[in-house]
């Protein structure tokens, strides 16, 4: 029986005793042991009533069995639905009602609350704790370690991932076997990942970056994974000399730069540092390069598309850009109002088409029709520019575009100017309602420690560099910018906080 994703990522390792995952306590799981564990978990799923196409919700700690559960869902033909471990009961209620899962896997400490929550929806609750114990692993321990793989084709769903929902209800993006495998193949080839690599994995696994970019490429290539429960700079520093890859978010790199142990000599065995999920400041890119001799590779993707573009592995990695469309992926920049393609150098909507583009939003046909064209192009909601050579730069989200007095104002342009001021650590520019102009420009600014800058000093430095209509009407000095778990600045929170 053929199963598109399982046959490519997991089945080839059934007889391999090579190390796959090393966890925090030093335990090393071989590839063959991982395949056997996935089979045991697949038996538990089917025994609990899971049939092909059923959703399995997972809101559990980052442990090895959570990755094996992902593999088990693929093998059993189920749809894997990971959820942020920070979601509240109220948020979980929406996801569970919308997804109608057969099984919900939760942290052992949440069993009572989730059992009550799931009762009206008929979902079975299994547990998986941070210490690796729970009703799910206990059942798997006594199950057979061979499982007859369920047939699944390229168009069958493998995963359901909900968007962050910063505007309105979260949307469940339906991802097929083809969507996930095509992206894993493109990234593995582009980044030259092989079975000689060792990846430091400190990302969450409820998100595209940590689950699909990191784990799918490692499985496809047969790479080793140093699987960390959480990001800890000291632990990363300790692993760098033994590793070749690190996939992270910008916060990883800014915190590593605060450690004097980060040097060229420490990083001499490293092959590649990847950053994504949030914009990487040019200053971070430069500082990291100066300190380590490595140019961070920035890439760009979304829940609905997996990865879309990447700076080159061999070639210039230019700070502030996200590189070129991946092989097999088409990107066009269009007029947001008309959908007409725009020439190089003009700001417009980023649209993407390819095998990586999702199948639509669950239970939201109208929303799917709004964002997924009949031609197969998905309207990302991101604004960008494409250079003559095809390189893409992100300007910002369309929803973050500020229209003041009839002028279009792109926050990133202003943020770049503010961030270049000595003493500024980072900034976020956003719009709030204004009676006369429609919207007014505000800037939240985080200063470096010990800096004596004030709002007037920042305004004075910005004034000669930007047209008057782009000047922030207020500078808000704050200790930190609000961010989600993947490090993205939550401008909706800023707008809500300062909108009045």
C-alpha positions in Angstrom: 0.0 0.0 0.0 1.4 3.4 -0.9 1.3 6.3 1.6 2.9 9.4 0.0 4.4 11.0 3.1 5.1 7.9 5.2 6.9 6.1 2.3 9.2 9.1 1.8 9.9 10.2 5.3 9.6 7.2 7.6 9.5 3.8 5.9 13.1 4.1 4.5 14.5 4.1 8.1 12.8 0.9 9.3 16.1 -1.0 9.5 18.4 1.8 10.3 20.2 1.8 13.6 21.7 5.3 13.0 20.9 7.9 15.7 17.8 10.0 15.0 16.9 12.0 18.1 18.9 12.8 21.2 16.8 14.3 24.0 17.8 16.4 27.0 18.6 13.6 29.4 21.1 12.1 26.9 18.8 9.3 25.6 19.3 8.6 21.9 16.5 7.2 19.8 17.6 5.3 16.7 15.7 5.6 13.4 14.5 2.0 13.6 13.3 2.5 17.2 11.4 5.7 16.1 9.7 3.7 13.3 8.7 1.0 15.7 7.4 3.6 18.2 5.3 5.2 15.5 3.8 1.8 14.7 2.9 1.3 18.4 1.2 4.7 18.5 -0.6 4.0 15.3 -2.1 0.9 16.9 -3.3 3.0 19.8 -5.0 5.5 17.5 -6.8 2.9 15.5 -7.8 1.1 18.7 -9.4 4.3 19.9 -11.5 4.5 16.7 -9.3 6.6 14.4 -10.1 6.0 10.7 -8.5 7.5 7.6 -9.1 11.3 7.5 -10.0 11.6 11.2 -8.4 14.5 13.0 -6.0 14.0 16.0 -5.6 17.1 18.1 -2.3 17.4 20.0 -1.7 20.0 22.7 1.1 18.3 24.5 4.7 19.0 25.7 7.7 18.8 23.3 8.7 15.2 23.9 10.0 12.5 21.5 6.6 10.7 21.5 4.9 13.8 20.1 7.0 13.5 17.0 6.4 9.7 16.8 2.7 10.5 17.2 2.9 12.8 14.1 4.5 9.8 12.2 1.8 7.5 13.6 -1.0 9.8 12.3 0.6 9.8 8.8 1.0 6.0 8.9 -2.6 5.5 10.1 -4.0 7.9 7.5 -5.1 10.4 10.1 -4.8 14.2 10.0 -2.3 15.6 12.6 -3.5 18.8 14.3 -0.9 20.4 16.6 -2.0 23.3 18.9 0.0 25.9 20.7 0.5 24.8 24.3 -0.3 28.3 25.5 -3.9 28.2 24.2 -6.6 28.6 26.8 -9.7 26.5 27.4 -11.8 29.0 25.6 -9.6 28.9 22.5 -9.4 25.1 22.6 -13.1 24.9 22.6 -13.3 26.6 19.3 -10.6 24.4 17.7 -12.1 21.2 18.9 -15.6 22.2 17.8 -14.3 23.3 14.4 -12.0 20.3 13.8 -14.3 17.6 15.2 -11.4 15.3 16.2 -11.6 11.7 17.1 -8.8 12.0 19.6 -7.4 14.8 21.7 -3.9 14.3 23.2 -3.1 16.7 26.1 -0.6 17.2 28.9 -1.4 14.9 31.8 -2.0 17.9 34.0 -4.8 19.1 31.8 -6.7 15.7 31.5 -9.7 16.6 33.8 -10.3 19.9 32.1 -10.0 18.5 28.6 -12.2 15.5 29.3 -14.9 17.9 30.4 -14.3 20.2 27.4 -14.4 17.3 24.9 -17.4 15.5 26.2 -20.0 17.4 24.1 -17.9 16.6 20.9 -17.4 12.9 21.5 -13.6 13.1 21.3 -11.5 10.6 23.3 -8.8 12.2 25.5 -5.4 10.6 25.9 -2.5 12.1 27.8 1.2 12.7 27.2 3.2 14.5 30.0 6.4 16.4 29.9 8.1 13.4 31.6 7.1 11.2 28.7 4.4 9.3 30.7 0.7 9.3 30.2 -2.2 7.2 29.0 -1.0 7.4 25.4 2.6 6.1 25.9 1.3 3.5 28.4 -1.0 2.1 25.8 1.7 2.2 23.1 4.2 0.3 25.3 2.1 -2.9 25.1 1.1 -2.5 21.4 2.7 -4.3 18.5 5.7 -2.5 16.9 4.6 -3.3 13.4 1.6 -1.6 11.7 0.1 -2.1 8.3 0.4 1.4 6.7 -2.8 2.9 5.5 -2.9 3.9 1.9 -2.8 7.7 1.3 -2.3 9.6 -1.9 -0.7 13.0 -2.7 -4.0 14.9 -2.3 -5.1 13.3 0.9 -4.8 15.5 4.0 -1.9 14.9 6.4 -2.2 17.9 8.7 -4.5 20.7 9.8 -2.9 23.8 11.1 -4.8 26.8 12.5 -3.6 30.3 11.7 -2.7 32.6 14.6 -6.1 34.4 14.3 -4.9 38.0 14.9 -7.8 39.3 12.9 -11.0 37.4 13.4 -11.4 33.6 13.9 -8.4 31.3 13.4 -8.6 29.4 10.1 -7.8 25.8 9.7 -5.4 25.3 6.8 -5.7 21.9 5.3 -2.3 20.5 4.2 -2.0 17.4 2.0 0.7 14.8 1.7 1.9 16.5 -1.5 2.0 19.9 0.2 4.3 18.7 2.9 6.5 16.4 0.9 7.1 18.8 -2.0 8.3 21.5 0.5 10.5 19.0 2.4 12.2 17.9 -0.8 12.7 21.5 -2.1 14.3 22.6 1.2 16.4 19.5 1.7 17.9 19.9 -1.8 18.3 23.7 -1.5 20.0 23.7 1.9 22.0 20.5 1.0 20.8 18.6 4.1 22.2 15.1 4.3 22.6 12.2 6.7 25.9 13.8 7.8 24.0 16.7 9.4 23.1 17.2 13.1 20.3 19.7 13.7 19.9 21.6 16.9 16.1 21.7 17.3 14.9 24.2 20.0 11.7 25.3 18.2 8.1 24.5 19.2 6.6 21.6 17.3 3.1 23.0 17.0 4.2 25.3 14.2 5.2 24.9 10.5 8.8 25.8 11.3 9.6 23.4 14.0 7.4 20.5 12.8 7.6 20.5 9.0 10.6 22.6 8.1 12.9 21.1 10.7 11.6 17.5 11.2 10.4 16.7 7.7 13.8 17.7 6.2 15.7 15.8 8.8 13.6 12.7 8.2 13.9 13.0 4.5 17.7 13.3 4.7 18.3 10.9 7.5 19.9 13.6 9.6 20.4 13.5 13.4 18.4 15.8 15.6 19.4 17.2 19.0 15.8 17.6 20.3 15.5 20.2 23.0 12.4 20.7 25.1 12.9 24.5 25.0 15.4 27.2 23.8 18.1 27.7 26.4 21.1 29.7 25.2 23.6 27.8 27.3 22.4 24.5 26.0 22.6 25.8 22.4 26.2 27.0 23.0 27.1 23.6 24.3 25.7 21.8 21.2 27.0 24.0 18.5 30.5 22.4 18.3 28.9 19.0 17.8 26.3 20.1 15.3 26.0 21.4 11.7 22.6 23.1 11.6 20.4 25.4 13.7 16.9 26.5 12.7 15.6 29.4 14.8 13.7 32.6 15.0 15.4 36.0 15.4 15.1 35.9 19.2 17.5 32.9 19.2 20.2 34.9 17.5 19.9 38.1 19.5 20.1 36.0 22.7 23.1 34.0 21.4 24.9 37.2 20.6 24.6 38.2 24.3 26.8 35.2 25.2 30.6 35.8 24.9 31.1 32.1 24.2 29.6 32.6 20.7 32.8 32.9 18.6 34.1 31.8 15.2 36.0 29.0 16.8 32.8 27.7 18.5 31.0 27.7 15.2 33.7 26.2 13.0 31.8 22.9 12.6 28.5 24.6 11.8 27.3 24.6 8.2 24.1 26.6 8.3 22.1 28.9 10.6 18.5 29.5 9.4 16.1 32.1 10.6 12.4 32.6 9.9 8.9 33.1 11.4 9.6 36.8 12.0 11.7 39.4 10.3 15.5 39.4 11.1 16.9 42.8 11.8 19.8 43.8 9.5 21.8 44.7 12.6 21.4 41.1 13.9 22.4 39.7 10.6 25.6 41.9 10.5 26.5 41.3 14.2 26.1 37.6 13.9 28.3 37.5 10.7 30.9 39.6 12.4 31.0 37.4 15.4 30.8 34.0 13.9 31.7 34.3 10.2 28.4 32.8 9.3 25.7 34.7 7.3 22.3 33.7 8.7 20.0 32.3 6.0 16.6 34.0 6.1 13.6 32.3 4.5 9.9 33.1 4.2 6.8 31.0 4.5 3.3 30.8 6.0 1.0 28.2 7.6 -0.9 27.9 4.3 2.1 27.4 2.0 4.9 26.1 4.1 8.1 27.8 2.8 7.8 30.1 -0.2 11.3 31.7 -0.7 14.8 31.3 0.7 18.0 33.1 0.5 20.5 30.9 -1.4 22.7 28.4 0.3 25.4 29.1 -2.3 25.3 32.8 -3.0 24.6 36.2 -1.4 22.4 36.2 1.6 21.3 39.8 1.8 20.0 41.2 5.0 16.4 42.4 4.8 15.4 40.1 1.9 13.9 36.6 2.0 15.6 35.4 -1.2 14.2 33.7 -4.2 11.1 31.5 -4.8 11.8 27.8 -4.1 12.1 25.5 -7.0 8.6 24.5 -8.2 7.1 27.6 -6.5 5.8 30.5 -8.5 5.6 34.0 -6.9 4.0 37.1 -8.4 3.6 40.6 -7.0 0.2 42.0 -7.8 -1.9 45.1 -7.4 -3.9 44.3 -4.2 -7.1 45.9 -5.6 -7.1 44.5 -9.2 -4.9 41.4 -8.9 -2.9 42.6 -12.0 0.8 41.7 -12.0 3.2 44.6 -11.1 6.6 45.2 -12.6 9.8 44.7 -10.7 10.4 47.3 -8.0 6.8 48.1 -7.2 5.1 47.2 -3.9 2.2 44.8 -4.1 0.6 41.7 -2.8 2.7 38.5 -2.7 0.9 35.6 -4.4 2.2 32.1 -4.6 1.3 28.9 -6.6 2.8 25.5 -6.4 2.6 22.0 -4.9 3.3 23.6 -1.5 0.0 25.6 -1.4 -2.7 24.3 0.9 -6.0 22.8 0.0 -8.2 25.5 1.6 -9.6 26.4 5.0 -11.7 23.8 6.9 -15.4 24.7 7.1 -14.7 28.1 5.5 -15.4 27.9 1.7 -16.1 31.6 1.4 -12.7 32.5 3.0 -11.0 29.9 0.8 -12.6 31.5 -2.3 -11.5 34.9 -1.1 -7.8 34.0 -0.7 -7.2 31.1 -3.1 -7.7 32.1 -6.8 -9.2 29.7 -9.4 -5.7 29.9 -11.1 -4.2 28.2 -8.0 -2.5 31.4 -6.7 -2.8 32.1 -3.0 -3.0 35.7 -1.9 -0.7 35.8 1.1 -1.8 39.1 2.6 1.9 40.1 2.7 3.2 43.1 0.8 6.5 42.8 -1.0 8.8 43.9 -3.8 10.5 41.7 -6.3 13.9 42.9 -7.7 14.9 42.5 -11.4 16.8 39.3 -10.5 13.7 37.8 -8.7 14.8 38.4 -5.1 11.9 39.1 -2.8 11.8 41.6 0.1 8.8 41.8 2.5 7.4 45.3 3.2 4.8 44.1 5.7 1.3 42.7 6.1 -1.5 44.3 4.1 -3.5 44.6 7.2 -0.7 46.6 8.8 -0.6 49.0 5.9 -1.4 52.5 7.2 -3.5 54.9 5.1 -3.3 58.4 6.4 -4.7 61.4 4.6 -5.0 59.3 1.4 -1.3 58.2 1.5 -0.2 54.6 1.7 2.4 54.3 4.5 4.5 51.1 4.8 5.5 50.5 8.5 8.7 48.7 7.6 10.1 51.8 5.9 9.7 53.8 9.1 10.9 50.9 11.3 14.1 50.7 9.3 14.9 54.3 9.9 14.1 54.2 13.6 16.1 50.9 14.1 19.2 52.6 12.5 19.3 55.2 15.3 22.1 54.5 17.8 20.5 53.3 21.0 17.4 51.8 19.5 17.0 48.1 19.9 13.9 47.6 17.8 10.6 49.3 16.9 7.1 48.6 15.6 5.1 51.1 13.6 1.3 50.8 13.5 -1.8 52.8 12.7 -4.6 53.9 14.9 -7.9 55.6 14.0 -7.8 59.3 13.5 -10.8 61.5 12.9 -9.3 63.7 10.2 -6.7 61.5 8.5 -8.4 58.1 8.8 -5.3 56.7 10.5 -2.4 58.2 12.5 1.1 56.7 12.7 2.4 55.6 16.0 5.8 53.9 16.8 6.5 51.6 19.8 10.3 51.7 20.5 12.5 49.5 22.6 15.8 51.2 23.7 19.1 49.4 24.3 20.0 49.2 28.0 21.6 52.4 29.4 20.5 54.5 26.5 19.4 58.1 27.3 17.3 58.7 24.2 13.8 60.1 24.6 10.9 60.5 22.2 11.9 64.0 21.1 15.4 62.9 20.3 14.1 60.0 18.2 11.7 62.3 16.4 14.5 64.7 15.6 16.6 62.0 14.0 13.6 60.6 11.9 12.4 64.1 10.7 15.0 64.7 7.9 14.9 61.1 6.7 11.2 60.7 5.9 8.4 62.7 4.2 6.3 64.5 6.7 3.2 62.3 6.2 5.3 59.3 7.3 6.4 60.8 10.6 5.0 59.0 13.7 2.7 61.3 15.6 3.8 59.6 18.9 6.7 57.5 20.0 5.9 55.1 22.8 8.9 53.9 24.7 8.4 50.4 26.1 10.4 47.6 27.7 9.5 45.0 25.1 7.2 44.5 22.1 4.3 42.1 22.4 5.2 38.9 20.5 3.5 35.5 19.9 5.3 32.2 20.6 7.2 32.3 17.3 8.5 35.8 17.9 6.3 37.8 15.6 5.4 41.2 16.8 1.7 41.4 17.6 0.7 44.8 16.1 -3.0 44.0 16.8 -2.1 44.1 20.5 -0.4 47.5 20.0 -3.4 48.8 18.1 -5.8 47.6 20.7 -3.7 49.1 23.5 -3.0 52.5 22.0 -6.0 52.8 19.6 -7.8 55.3 21.9 
